[in-house]
Amino acid sequence: MKQVRLGIVGLGAQGGTYAGFISEGKVKNMVIGAICDNDPDKKAVAAEKYPNVPFYDNYTKMLESGDVDAVVTCVPHYLHPEMGIEALSKNIHALVEKPAGVYTKQVKELNEFAATKPDLTYAIMFNQRTNPLYQKLKELIDSEEIGSIRRTNWMITTWWRPQGYYNQSEWRATWGGEGGGVLVNQAPHQIDLLQWICGMPKKVSSTVKYGYQRDIAVEDEVTAVFEYENGATGVFVTCTHDVLGTDRFEILGDNGKIVVDDSKKITIKKLHKPEPEMNATMNMQDVMSIFMGGDTSDIYSTEEIVFESVWGGQHIAVLENFAANILDGTPLVALGSDGINGVALANAIHLSSWLGKEVELPFDEELFLAELNKKIEEEGKYPVRK
């Protein structure tokens, strides 16, 4: 195999974007093998834009056609696990869109099945992991540049969506159709980055607002508090109603602090002496002389790193990495099995809100599914999940 023939499932906004990248030759070692969509109107769109590409309205037939070596699942969230399993069962490599699924039980089934197919590539579209800024941030944390983490704090409220966005289709912002709101739609990349860089918390407590500023059933504002294994704490805030949104990620450690602003700039403040040592040796006179107009350069150094990112480049990087893993075994940027972590964190935030109490990870998956199904039944639009 010299090129990977990718089957694009779902020719919507995301699938159409990938098709454009590939057809324009922007993705090395990859071509469009086929396109699949059950919307009849998309067939005409595909015929006009990609006239030489086979089109299918049935996913299984595309997998069995011999036209594709791999697929990407640009479909509603609930379908990601089942389509991933079906592709792998037919010896087709699978790139699953984020999130990996809506609830951990279904994602675990996908991961367990993928483990029986070690010769196939199973990846997830965590494109922000290819962002040089977040790669640098992970490198800094992994190398303990600021020591052991004491606190994380990420406010990411740059997802403003008007009511018209939610009114585009009946499935959007529903429990049965989409599986949630900002946690499963807008913020999965940040939830993944948070656990990828800082690790998974052990306990979650949340305050979640459902239909707070929008006429929807699911969450449009979230405040979650985490507790980590080492006793560190974290706060994660996100919403879809802040037109003047903030993107600020702070990580405090024993040896300093790292602040990320607008996903563009990293500021590293590195203590010359670890805080525990300062605590043991400094008196209040020392503190006053420094922090009441004194020279703080004796206490810490400051470094700023500014990044520029071209839109689309990160998605292209994941597609190229996916192809490279299939062709020559290049390590994946994001293993498909990694997707369960972000889903687990989102599930824990929801479950804490629904139960009105702190939730420990791992949580009871059957309890989460039962509570989710209560929401789906209340809507009365979709069948409950298993």
Contacts in CASP RR format, 6 or more apart in sequence:
PFRMAT RR
TARGET T0000
AUTHOR 0000-0000-0000
METHOD contacts of the structure
MODEL  1
MKQVRLGIVGLGAQGGTYAGFISEGKVKNMVIGAICDNDPDKKAVAAEKY
PNVPFYDNYTKMLESGDVDAVVTCVPHYLHPEMGIEALSKNIHALVEKPA
GVYTKQVKELNEFAATKPDLTYAIMFNQRTNPLYQKLKELIDSEEIGSIR
RTNWMITTWWRPQGYYNQSEWRATWGGEGGGVLVNQAPHQIDLLQWICGM
PKKVSSTVKYGYQRDIAVEDEVTAVFEYENGATGVFVTCTHDVLGTDRFE
ILGDNGKIVVDDSKKITIKKLHKPEPEMNATMNMQDVMSIFMGGDTSDIY
STEEIVFESVWGGQHIAVLENFAANILDGTPLVALGSDGINGVALANAIH
LSSWLGKEVELPFDEELFLAELNKKIEEEGKYPVRK
1 69 0 8 1.000
1 326 0 8 1.000
1 327 0 8 1.000
2 29 0 8 1.000
2 327 0 8 1.000
3 29 0 8 1.000
3 30 0 8 1.000
3 31 0 8 1.000
3 323 0 8 1.000
4 29 0 8 1.000
4 30 0 8 1.000
4 31 0 8 1.000
4 69 0 8 1.000
4 70 0 8 1.000
4 93 0 8 1.000
4 322 0 8 1.000
4 323 0 8 1.000
4 326 0 8 1.000
4 327 0 8 1.000
5 31 0 8 1.000
5 32 0 8 1.000
5 33 0 8 1.000
5 34 0 8 1.000
5 67 0 8 1.000
5 68 0 8 1.000
5 69 0 8 1.000
5 70 0 8 1.000
6 18 0 8 1.000
6 22 0 8 1.000
6 30 0 8 1.000
6 31 0 8 1.000
6 32 0 8 1.000
6 33 0 8 1.000
6 68 0 8 1.000
6 69 0 8 1.000
6 70 0 8 1.000
6 71 0 8 1.000
6 72 0 8 1.000
6 95 0 8 1.000
6 319 0 8 1.000
7 32 0 8 1.000
7 33 0 8 1.000
7 34 0 8 1.000
7 35 0 8 1.000
7 36 0 8 1.000
7 62 0 8 1.000
7 67 0 8 1.000
7 68 0 8 1.000
7 70 0 8 1.000
7 71 0 8 1.000
7 72 0 8 1.000
8 15 0 8 1.000
8 16 0 8 1.000
8 18 0 8 1.000
8 19 0 8 1.000
8 32 0 8 1.000
8 34 0 8 1.000
8 35 0 8 1.000
8 36 0 8 1.000
8 71 0 8 1.000
8 72 0 8 1.000
8 74 0 8 1.000
9 36 0 8 1.000
9 37 0 8 1.000
9 59 0 8 1.000
9 62 0 8 1.000
9 71 0 8 1.000
9 72 0 8 1.000
9 73 0 8 1.000
9 74 0 8 1.000
9 75 0 8 1.000
9 83 0 8 1.000
10 35 0 8 1.000
10 36 0 8 1.000
10 37 0 8 1.000
10 42 0 8 1.000
10 74 0 8 1.000
10 75 0 8 1.000
11 19 0 8 1.000
11 35 0 8 1.000
11 37 0 8 1.000
11 39 0 8 1.000
11 42 0 8 1.000
11 45 0 8 1.000
11 46 0 8 1.000
11 74 0 8 1.000
12 37 0 8 1.000
12 42 0 8 1.000
12 74 0 8 1.000
14 74 0 8 1.000
14 97 0 8 1.000
15 72 0 8 1.000
15 74 0 8 1.000
16 74 0 8 1.000
17 312 0 8 1.000
17 315 0 8 1.000
18 72 0 8 1.000
18 74 0 8 1.000
18 315 0 8 1.000
18 319 0 8 1.000
19 32 0 8 1.000
19 35 0 8 1.000
19 49 0 8 1.000
19 50 0 8 1.000
20 26 0 8 1.000
20 49 0 8 1.000
21 27 0 8 1.000
21 312 0 8 1.000
21 315 0 8 1.000
21 316 0 8 1.000
21 319 0 8 1.000
22 30 0 8 1.000
22 31 0 8 1.000
22 32 0 8 1.000
22 319 0 8 1.000
23 32 0 8 1.000
23 49 0 8 1.000
23 50 0 8 1.000
26 316 0 8 1.000
27 316 0 8 1.000
27 319 0 8 1.000
27 320 0 8 1.000
27 323 0 8 1.000
28 320 0 8 1.000
28 323 0 8 1.000
28 324 0 8 1.000
29 320 0 8 1.000
29 323 0 8 1.000
29 324 0 8 1.000
29 327 0 8 1.000
30 319 0 8 1.000
30 320 0 8 1.000
30 322 0 8 1.000
30 323 0 8 1.000
32 50 0 8 1.000
32 53 0 8 1.000
33 53 0 8 1.000
33 54 0 8 1.000
33 67 0 8 1.000
33 68 0 8 1.000
34 53 0 8 1.000
34 54 0 8 1.000
34 55 0 8 1.000
34 56 0 8 1.000
34 62 0 8 1.000
34 65 0 8 1.000
34 67 0 8 1.000
34 68 0 8 1.000
35 42 0 8 1.000
35 46 0 8 1.000
35 50 0 8 1.000
35 53 0 8 1.000
35 54 0 8 1.000
35 55 0 8 1.000
35 56 0 8 1.000
36 55 0 8 1.000
36 56 0 8 1.000
36 57 0 8 1.000
36 58 0 8 1.000
36 59 0 8 1.000
36 62 0 8 1.000
37 43 0 8 1.000
37 46 0 8 1.000
37 55 0 8 1.000
37 57 0 8 1.000
38 57 0 8 1.000
38 58 0 8 1.000
40 57 0 8 1.000
43 55 0 8 1.000
43 57 0 8 1.000
46 53 0 8 1.000
46 55 0 8 1.000
47 55 0 8 1.000
54 62 0 8 1.000
54 65 0 8 1.000
54 67 0 8 1.000
56 62 0 8 1.000
56 65 0 8 1.000
59 83 0 8 1.000
59 86 0 8 1.000
60 86 0 8 1.000
62 68 0 8 1.000
62 71 0 8 1.000
63 71 0 8 1.000
63 86 0 8 1.000
63 87 0 8 1.000
63 90 0 8 1.000
63 92 0 8 1.000
64 90 0 8 1.000
68 92 0 8 1.000
69 92 0 8 1.000
69 93 0 8 1.000
69 326 0 8 1.000
70 87 0 8 1.000
70 92 0 8 1.000
70 93 0 8 1.000
70 94 0 8 1.000
70 95 0 8 1.000
70 121 0 8 1.000
70 322 0 8 1.000
70 323 0 8 1.000
70 326 0 8 1.000
71 83 0 8 1.000
71 84 0 8 1.000
71 87 0 8 1.000
71 92 0 8 1.000
71 93 0 8 1.000
71 94 0 8 1.000
71 95 0 8 1.000
72 95 0 8 1.000
72 96 0 8 1.000
72 97 0 8 1.000
72 125 0 8 1.000
72 319 0 8 1.000
73 79 0 8 1.000
73 80 0 8 1.000
73 83 0 8 1.000
73 84 0 8 1.000
73 87 0 8 1.000
73 94 0 8 1.000
73 95 0 8 1.000
73 96 0 8 1.000
73 97 0 8 1.000
74 97 0 8 1.000
75 83 0 8 1.000
75 97 0 8 1.000
76 171 0 8 1.000
76 177 0 8 1.000
76 178 0 8 1.000
77 99 0 8 1.000
77 101 0 8 1.000
77 102 0 8 1.000
77 178 0 8 1.000
77 179 0 8 1.000
77 184 0 8 1.000
78 101 0 8 1.000
78 102 0 8 1.000
78 106 0 8 1.000
78 176 0 8 1.000
78 177 0 8 1.000
78 179 0 8 1.000
78 385 0 8 1.000
80 96 0 8 1.000
80 97 0 8 1.000
80 99 0 8 1.000
80 100 0 8 1.000
80 101 0 8 1.000
80 110 0 8 1.000
81 96 0 8 1.000
81 100 0 8 1.000
81 101 0 8 1.000
81 106 0 8 1.000
81 107 0 8 1.000
81 109 0 8 1.000
81 110 0 8 1.000
82 106 0 8 1.000
83 94 0 8 1.000
83 96 0 8 1.000
84 94 0 8 1.000
84 96 0 8 1.000
84 110 0 8 1.000
84 122 0 8 1.000
85 109 0 8 1.000
85 110 0 8 1.000
85 113 0 8 1.000
85 114 0 8 1.000
87 93 0 8 1.000
87 94 0 8 1.000
88 94 0 8 1.000
88 113 0 8 1.000
88 114 0 8 1.000
88 117 0 8 1.000
88 120 0 8 1.000
88 122 0 8 1.000
89 113 0 8 1.000
91 117 0 8 1.000
91 120 0 8 1.000
92 120 0 8 1.000
93 120 0 8 1.000
93 121 0 8 1.000
93 122 0 8 1.000
93 322 0 8 1.000
93 326 0 8 1.000
94 114 0 8 1.000
94 120 0 8 1.000
94 121 0 8 1.000
94 122 0 8 1.000
94 123 0 8 1.000
95 121 0 8 1.000
95 123 0 8 1.000
95 124 0 8 1.000
95 125 0 8 1.000
95 318 0 8 1.000
95 319 0 8 1.000
95 322 0 8 1.000
96 110 0 8 1.000
96 122 0 8 1.000
96 123 0 8 1.000
96 124 0 8 1.000
96 125 0 8 1.000
96 336 0 8 1.000
96 339 0 8 1.000
97 124 0 8 1.000
97 125 0 8 1.000
98 124 0 8 1.000
98 125 0 8 1.000
98 126 0 8 1.000
98 188 0 8 1.000
98 189 0 8 1.000
98 192 0 8 1.000
98 339 0 8 1.000
99 184 0 8 1.000
99 188 0 8 1.000
99 339 0 8 1.000
99 342 0 8 1.000
99 343 0 8 1.000
99 346 0 8 1.000
100 107 0 8 1.000
100 110 0 8 1.000
100 124 0 8 1.000
100 336 0 8 1.000
100 339 0 8 1.000
100 340 0 8 1.000
100 342 0 8 1.000
100 343 0 8 1.000
101 107 0 8 1.000
101 110 0 8 1.000
101 343 0 8 1.000
102 179 0 8 1.000
102 180 0 8 1.000
102 184 0 8 1.000
102 343 0 8 1.000
102 372 0 8 1.000
102 385 0 8 1.000
103 343 0 8 1.000
103 347 0 8 1.000
103 365 0 8 1.000
103 368 0 8 1.000
103 369 0 8 1.000
103 372 0 8 1.000
103 385 0 8 1.000
104 340 0 8 1.000
104 343 0 8 1.000
104 344 0 8 1.000
104 347 0 8 1.000
104 365 0 8 1.000
104 368 0 8 1.000
105 365 0 8 1.000
105 366 0 8 1.000
105 368 0 8 1.000
105 369 0 8 1.000
106 385 0 8 1.000
107 339 0 8 1.000
107 340 0 8 1.000
107 343 0 8 1.000
108 340 0 8 1.000
108 365 0 8 1.000
111 336 0 8 1.000
111 337 0 8 1.000
111 340 0 8 1.000
114 120 0 8 1.000
114 122 0 8 1.000
114 336 0 8 1.000
114 337 0 8 1.000
115 337 0 8 1.000
121 322 0 8 1.000
121 325 0 8 1.000
121 326 0 8 1.000
121 332 0 8 1.000
122 335 0 8 1.000
122 336 0 8 1.000
122 337 0 8 1.000
123 318 0 8 1.000
123 321 0 8 1.000
123 322 0 8 1.000
123 325 0 8 1.000
123 332 0 8 1.000
123 333 0 8 1.000
123 334 0 8 1.000
123 335 0 8 1.000
123 336 0 8 1.000
124 334 0 8 1.000
124 335 0 8 1.000
124 336 0 8 1.000
124 338 0 8 1.000
124 339 0 8 1.000
125 315 0 8 1.000
125 318 0 8 1.000
125 334 0 8 1.000
126 189 0 8 1.000
126 192 0 8 1.000
126 196 0 8 1.000
126 318 0 8 1.000
126 333 0 8 1.000
126 334 0 8 1.000
126 338 0 8 1.000
126 339 0 8 1.000
127 189 0 8 1.000
127 312 0 8 1.000
127 314 0 8 1.000
127 315 0 8 1.000
127 317 0 8 1.000
127 318 0 8 1.000
128 134 0 8 1.000
128 189 0 8 1.000
128 190 0 8 1.000
128 192 0 8 1.000
128 193 0 8 1.000
128 314 0 8 1.000
129 135 0 8 1.000
129 192 0 8 1.000
129 193 0 8 1.000
129 196 0 8 1.000
129 318 0 8 1.000
129 333 0 8 1.000
129 334 0 8 1.000
130 313 0 8 1.000
130 314 0 8 1.000
130 317 0 8 1.000
130 318 0 8 1.000
130 321 0 8 1.000
130 333 0 8 1.000
131 263 0 8 1.000
131 307 0 8 1.000
131 309 0 8 1.000
131 314 0 8 1.000
132 307 0 8 1.000
132 309 0 8 1.000
133 260 0 8 1.000
133 263 0 8 1.000
133 264 0 8 1.000
133 266 0 8 1.000
133 305 0 8 1.000
133 307 0 8 1.000
133 309 0 8 1.000
134 193 0 8 1.000
134 197 0 8 1.000
134 263 0 8 1.000
136 266 0 8 1.000
136 305 0 8 1.000
136 307 0 8 1.000
137 197 0 8 1.000
137 251 0 8 1.000
137 258 0 8 1.000
137 260 0 8 1.000
137 266 0 8 1.000
138 196 0 8 1.000
138 197 0 8 1.000
140 146 0 8 1.000
140 258 0 8 1.000
140 266 0 8 1.000
140 268 0 8 1.000
141 149 0 8 1.000
141 197 0 8 1.000
141 198 0 8 1.000
141 251 0 8 1.000
141 258 0 8 1.000
144 255 0 8 1.000
145 255 0 8 1.000
145 258 0 8 1.000
145 268 0 8 1.000
145 270 0 8 1.000
146 251 0 8 1.000
146 252 0 8 1.000
146 253 0 8 1.000
146 254 0 8 1.000
146 255 0 8 1.000
146 256 0 8 1.000
146 257 0 8 1.000
146 258 0 8 1.000
146 268 0 8 1.000
146 270 0 8 1.000
147 253 0 8 1.000
147 254 0 8 1.000
147 255 0 8 1.000
147 256 0 8 1.000
147 274 0 8 1.000
148 230 0 8 1.000
148 232 0 8 1.000
148 253 0 8 1.000
148 254 0 8 1.000
149 198 0 8 1.000
149 228 0 8 1.000
149 230 0 8 1.000
149 232 0 8 1.000
149 251 0 8 1.000
149 252 0 8 1.000
149 253 0 8 1.000
150 232 0 8 1.000
150 233 0 8 1.000
150 252 0 8 1.000
150 253 0 8 1.000
150 254 0 8 1.000
151 232 0 8 1.000
151 233 0 8 1.000
151 234 0 8 1.000
151 250 0 8 1.000
151 251 0 8 1.000
151 252 0 8 1.000
151 253 0 8 1.000
152 194 0 8 1.000
152 198 0 8 1.000
152 226 0 8 1.000
152 232 0 8 1.000
152 233 0 8 1.000
152 234 0 8 1.000
152 235 0 8 1.000
152 236 0 8 1.000
152 249 0 8 1.000
152 250 0 8 1.000
152 251 0 8 1.000
152 252 0 8 1.000
153 234 0 8 1.000
153 235 0 8 1.000
153 248 0 8 1.000
153 249 0 8 1.000
153 250 0 8 1.000
153 251 0 8 1.000
153 252 0 8 1.000
154 190 0 8 1.000
154 194 0 8 1.000
154 235 0 8 1.000
154 236 0 8 1.000
154 237 0 8 1.000
154 248 0 8 1.000
154 249 0 8 1.000
154 250 0 8 1.000
155 237 0 8 1.000
155 238 0 8 1.000
155 246 0 8 1.000
155 247 0 8 1.000
155 248 0 8 1.000
155 249 0 8 1.000
156 187 0 8 1.000
156 190 0 8 1.000
156 236 0 8 1.000
156 237 0 8 1.000
156 238 0 8 1.000
156 246 0 8 1.000
156 247 0 8 1.000
156 249 0 8 1.000
157 237 0 8 1.000
157 238 0 8 1.000
157 239 0 8 1.000
157 242 0 8 1.000
157 245 0 8 1.000
157 246 0 8 1.000
157 247 0 8 1.000
158 242 0 8 1.000
158 245 0 8 1.000
158 246 0 8 1.000
158 247 0 8 1.000
159 182 0 8 1.000
159 186 0 8 1.000
159 187 0 8 1.000
159 238 0 8 1.000
159 239 0 8 1.000
159 240 0 8 1.000
159 242 0 8 1.000
160 240 0 8 1.000
160 241 0 8 1.000
160 242 0 8 1.000
160 243 0 8 1.000
160 245 0 8 1.000
161 186 0 8 1.000
161 214 0 8 1.000
161 240 0 8 1.000
161 241 0 8 1.000
163 214 0 8 1.000
163 215 0 8 1.000
165 172 0 8 1.000
166 172 0 8 1.000
166 173 0 8 1.000
166 214 0 8 1.000
166 215 0 8 1.000
166 216 0 8 1.000
170 381 0 8 1.000
171 177 0 8 1.000
171 178 0 8 1.000
172 178 0 8 1.000
173 180 0 8 1.000
173 181 0 8 1.000
173 185 0 8 1.000
173 214 0 8 1.000
173 216 0 8 1.000
173 217 0 8 1.000
173 218 0 8 1.000
174 180 0 8 1.000
174 217 0 8 1.000
174 218 0 8 1.000
174 379 0 8 1.000
174 381 0 8 1.000
174 382 0 8 1.000
175 217 0 8 1.000
175 218 0 8 1.000
175 372 0 8 1.000
175 375 0 8 1.000
175 376 0 8 1.000
175 378 0 8 1.000
175 379 0 8 1.000
175 382 0 8 1.000
176 375 0 8 1.000
176 376 0 8 1.000
176 379 0 8 1.000
176 381 0 8 1.000
176 382 0 8 1.000
176 385 0 8 1.000
177 381 0 8 1.000
177 382 0 8 1.000
178 184 0 8 1.000
178 185 0 8 1.000
178 218 0 8 1.000
179 218 0 8 1.000
179 372 0 8 1.000
180 218 0 8 1.000
180 219 0 8 1.000
180 350 0 8 1.000
181 216 0 8 1.000
181 218 0 8 1.000
181 219 0 8 1.000
181 220 0 8 1.000
181 240 0 8 1.000
182 219 0 8 1.000
182 220 0 8 1.000
182 221 0 8 1.000
182 222 0 8 1.000
182 238 0 8 1.000
182 239 0 8 1.000
182 240 0 8 1.000
183 191 0 8 1.000
183 219 0 8 1.000
183 222 0 8 1.000
183 238 0 8 1.000
183 346 0 8 1.000
183 349 0 8 1.000
183 350 0 8 1.000
184 346 0 8 1.000
186 238 0 8 1.000
186 240 0 8 1.000
187 222 0 8 1.000
187 238 0 8 1.000
188 342 0 8 1.000
188 346 0 8 1.000
190 236 0 8 1.000
190 238 0 8 1.000
191 236 0 8 1.000
191 342 0 8 1.000
191 345 0 8 1.000
191 346 0 8 1.000
192 334 0 8 1.000
192 338 0 8 1.000
192 339 0 8 1.000
192 341 0 8 1.000
192 342 0 8 1.000
194 236 0 8 1.000
194 345 0 8 1.000
195 341 0 8 1.000
195 342 0 8 1.000
195 345 0 8 1.000
196 338 0 8 1.000
196 341 0 8 1.000
197 251 0 8 1.000
198 228 0 8 1.000
198 251 0 8 1.000
199 228 0 8 1.000
200 341 0 8 1.000
200 344 0 8 1.000
200 345 0 8 1.000
200 361 0 8 1.000
201 226 0 8 1.000
201 227 0 8 1.000
201 228 0 8 1.000
201 234 0 8 1.000
201 345 0 8 1.000
201 361 0 8 1.000
202 227 0 8 1.000
202 228 0 8 1.000
202 229 0 8 1.000
202 360 0 8 1.000
202 361 0 8 1.000
203 226 0 8 1.000
203 227 0 8 1.000
203 358 0 8 1.000
203 359 0 8 1.000
203 360 0 8 1.000
203 361 0 8 1.000
204 224 0 8 1.000
204 225 0 8 1.000
204 226 0 8 1.000
204 227 0 8 1.000
204 345 0 8 1.000
204 348 0 8 1.000
204 349 0 8 1.000
204 352 0 8 1.000
204 358 0 8 1.000
204 359 0 8 1.000
204 360 0 8 1.000
204 361 0 8 1.000
205 224 0 8 1.000
205 225 0 8 1.000
205 352 0 8 1.000
205 357 0 8 1.000
205 358 0 8 1.000
205 359 0 8 1.000
206 222 0 8 1.000
206 223 0 8 1.000
206 224 0 8 1.000
206 225 0 8 1.000
206 348 0 8 1.000
206 349 0 8 1.000
206 350 0 8 1.000
206 352 0 8 1.000
206 353 0 8 1.000
207 222 0 8 1.000
207 223 0 8 1.000
207 224 0 8 1.000
207 353 0 8 1.000
208 219 0 8 1.000
208 221 0 8 1.000
208 222 0 8 1.000
208 223 0 8 1.000
208 224 0 8 1.000
208 349 0 8 1.000
208 350 0 8 1.000
208 353 0 8 1.000
209 219 0 8 1.000
209 220 0 8 1.000
209 221 0 8 1.000
209 222 0 8 1.000
210 216 0 8 1.000
210 217 0 8 1.000
210 218 0 8 1.000
210 219 0 8 1.000
210 220 0 8 1.000
211 217 0 8 1.000
211 218 0 8 1.000
211 219 0 8 1.000
211 220 0 8 1.000
212 219 0 8 1.000
212 220 0 8 1.000
212 221 0 8 1.000
212 239 0 8 1.000
212 241 0 8 1.000
213 220 0 8 1.000
213 221 0 8 1.000
213 239 0 8 1.000
213 241 0 8 1.000
214 220 0 8 1.000
214 240 0 8 1.000
214 241 0 8 1.000
217 375 0 8 1.000
217 379 0 8 1.000
219 350 0 8 1.000
219 353 0 8 1.000
220 239 0 8 1.000
220 240 0 8 1.000
220 241 0 8 1.000
221 238 0 8 1.000
221 239 0 8 1.000
221 240 0 8 1.000
221 241 0 8 1.000
222 236 0 8 1.000
222 237 0 8 1.000
222 238 0 8 1.000
222 239 0 8 1.000
222 349 0 8 1.000
223 235 0 8 1.000
223 236 0 8 1.000
223 237 0 8 1.000
224 235 0 8 1.000
224 236 0 8 1.000
224 237 0 8 1.000
224 349 0 8 1.000
224 352 0 8 1.000
225 233 0 8 1.000
225 234 0 8 1.000
225 235 0 8 1.000
226 233 0 8 1.000
226 234 0 8 1.000
226 235 0 8 1.000
226 236 0 8 1.000
227 233 0 8 1.000
227 234 0 8 1.000
228 234 0 8 1.000
236 349 0 8 1.000
247 260 0 8 1.000
247 261 0 8 1.000
247 262 0 8 1.000
247 263 0 8 1.000
248 259 0 8 1.000
248 260 0 8 1.000
248 261 0 8 1.000
248 262 0 8 1.000
249 259 0 8 1.000
249 260 0 8 1.000
250 257 0 8 1.000
250 258 0 8 1.000
250 259 0 8 1.000
250 260 0 8 1.000
251 257 0 8 1.000
251 258 0 8 1.000
251 259 0 8 1.000
253 275 0 8 1.000
254 274 0 8 1.000
254 275 0 8 1.000
254 276 0 8 1.000
255 270 0 8 1.000
255 271 0 8 1.000
255 274 0 8 1.000
255 275 0 8 1.000
256 269 0 8 1.000
256 270 0 8 1.000
256 271 0 8 1.000
256 275 0 8 1.000
256 300 0 8 1.000
257 268 0 8 1.000
257 269 0 8 1.000
258 266 0 8 1.000
258 267 0 8 1.000
258 268 0 8 1.000
258 269 0 8 1.000
259 266 0 8 1.000
259 267 0 8 1.000
259 269 0 8 1.000
260 266 0 8 1.000
260 267 0 8 1.000
261 267 0 8 1.000
263 309 0 8 1.000
264 306 0 8 1.000
264 307 0 8 1.000
264 308 0 8 1.000
264 309 0 8 1.000
265 304 0 8 1.000
265 305 0 8 1.000
265 306 0 8 1.000
265 307 0 8 1.000
266 304 0 8 1.000
266 305 0 8 1.000
266 307 0 8 1.000
267 302 0 8 1.000
267 303 0 8 1.000
267 304 0 8 1.000
268 302 0 8 1.000
268 303 0 8 1.000
268 304 0 8 1.000
268 305 0 8 1.000
269 300 0 8 1.000
269 301 0 8 1.000
269 302 0 8 1.000
270 300 0 8 1.000
270 301 0 8 1.000
270 302 0 8 1.000
270 303 0 8 1.000
271 278 0 8 1.000
271 299 0 8 1.000
271 300 0 8 1.000
272 298 0 8 1.000
272 299 0 8 1.000
272 300 0 8 1.000
272 301 0 8 1.000
273 281 0 8 1.000
278 299 0 8 1.000
290 296 0 8 1.000
290 298 0 8 1.000
290 299 0 8 1.000
317 333 0 8 1.000
318 333 0 8 1.000
318 334 0 8 1.000
321 330 0 8 1.000
321 332 0 8 1.000
321 333 0 8 1.000
322 332 0 8 1.000
324 330 0 8 1.000
325 331 0 8 1.000
325 332 0 8 1.000
344 361 0 8 1.000
344 362 0 8 1.000
344 363 0 8 1.000
345 361 0 8 1.000
347 363 0 8 1.000
347 368 0 8 1.000
348 359 0 8 1.000
348 361 0 8 1.000
348 363 0 8 1.000
350 368 0 8 1.000
350 371 0 8 1.000
350 372 0 8 1.000
351 359 0 8 1.000
351 363 0 8 1.000
351 367 0 8 1.000
351 368 0 8 1.000
351 371 0 8 1.000
352 358 0 8 1.000
352 359 0 8 1.000
354 371 0 8 1.000
355 371 0 8 1.000
369 385 0 8 1.000
369 386 0 8 1.000
372 385 0 8 1.000
373 384 0 8 1.000
373 385 0 8 1.000
376 382 0 8 1.000
376 383 0 8 1.000
376 384 0 8 1.000
376 385 0 8 1.000
377 384 0 8 1.000
END
